[in-house]
Amino acid sequence: MTSTQRGYDYRWQKARDRHLRANPLCVYCAKVGKTAAASVVDHIIPHRGDQALFWDEGNWQSLCGPCHSSVKQAEEAVGAS
């Protein structure tokens, strides 16, 4: 399944850009006293295709690439999402 088929289409890109403008810093870095620019809008609770959860902006957080690729992925692997 492609990213577009999973919902990451033009509408998502616009929403993502809007979210990152309003929330430009990585929330995981902030928790440990660092400041890093966010580049990813992450779903706090993985949506797994649930469109209501996908579009729930309360379920979005801004992360930097390294945190999204490491810390968040490790959390999801153990079910801590």
C-alpha positions in Angstrom: 0.0 0.0 0.0 1.4 3.4 -0.9 1.5 6.4 1.4 -1.2 8.1 -0.7 -3.4 5.0 -0.2 -2.8 5.2 3.5 -4.2 8.8 3.5 -0.9 10.8 3.1 -2.2 12.8 0.2 -2.3 16.5 -0.8 -4.9 17.2 1.9 -2.6 15.6 4.5 0.4 17.7 3.2 -1.6 20.9 3.7 -2.7 19.8 7.2 0.9 18.7 8.1 2.3 22.0 6.9 -0.2 24.0 9.0 0.5 21.8 12.1 4.3 22.3 11.8 3.9 26.0 11.4 1.9 26.2 14.6 4.0 23.6 16.4 7.5 23.9 15.0 9.5 22.1 17.8 10.0 18.4 18.5 8.0 17.5 21.6 10.3 14.6 22.5 13.4 16.8 22.4 11.6 19.3 24.6 10.9 16.6 27.2 14.7 16.2 27.7 15.5 19.9 27.6 16.6 20.1 24.0 15.4 22.3 21.2 15.0 20.8 17.7 13.0 21.7 14.7 10.2 19.3 13.9 9.8 17.8 10.5 7.3 15.1 11.1 3.7 15.2 12.2 3.3 11.9 14.1 0.1 10.2 15.2 0.4 9.7 19.0 -1.9 6.7 18.8 -1.2 4.9 15.6 -4.3 5.2 13.4 -3.9 1.9 11.6 -6.3 3.1 8.8 -8.9 4.6 11.2 -9.7 7.8 9.3 -11.3 9.5 12.4 -8.1 8.9 14.4 -5.9 9.9 11.4 -7.6 13.3 11.1 -7.9 13.9 14.9 -5.5 16.8 15.4 -5.5 16.1 19.1 -3.7 12.9 18.2 -0.9 14.7 16.3 2.5 15.7 17.7 5.5 17.4 16.1 8.7 15.4 16.1 12.1 15.8 14.6 13.2 13.1 12.1 15.6 11.4 14.5 13.1 11.1 17.3 10.4 9.8 14.9 12.8 7.2 13.5 14.2 6.0 16.8 12.4 6.8 20.0 8.8 6.7 18.6 9.4 3.6 16.5 10.9 1.8 19.6 7.8 2.8 21.7 5.5 1.4 19.0 7.5 -1.8 18.8 6.8 -2.5 22.4 3.2 -1.2 22.3 3.8 1.9 24.3 2.5 4.3 21.6 
